[in-house]
């Protein structure tokens, strides 16, 4: 499902949307079959097994999104907490669950129930190259005042998930880069859904980590592959 992109014209008064129910693509007749999704950047680093359950988490909306006739503007702030935080062991997978319970913006606020999913939006350059997995650049180059452009011999920002991203240097957003229009699933990461509709993400190959430079996807239910 493609995200709704809107030119914002936010009304001057506060708006309360009411709680959005969690649902899945296979919801039975009589319930909402639409799973709403929100691309966000988290404002805290989260590491499964190190970040305690109950830790408060905030995330900033990256694309204006229409919900029940009301526009949630870009940079609206989602607030919630960590529900599960389990580090990977030799026998057990890493497990992380985050639920957002409210969203606020300049002229309004709302209760909402959305969960972290195993989907994210990769960063690509304007020619379509994925900067997260592209070849390293010379170390003398800089971007946005964030320090040296990484090479393979330095400790650099690498987006979760692991796998190929652990083998090649990544790159944060640059003046010539854009976020892909298509979400992709994190490598070797799956989701599990409880009977109550709560979502947790699980990895059998690496410990789950969230950084502040990747656009993750929050959703009201489990997501199918984007078309």
PyMOL commands that set and color helices and strands:
alter all, ss='L'
color gray80, all
select helices_A, chain A and resi 164-167
alter helices_A, ss='H'
color red, helices_A
select strands_A, chain A and resi 37-42+46-47+56-61+65-67+70-72+77-86+94-105+108-121+123-125+177-179+184-185+189-193+199-203+209-210+215-219
alter strands_A, ss='S'
color yellow, strands_A
deselect
rebuild
show_as cartoon
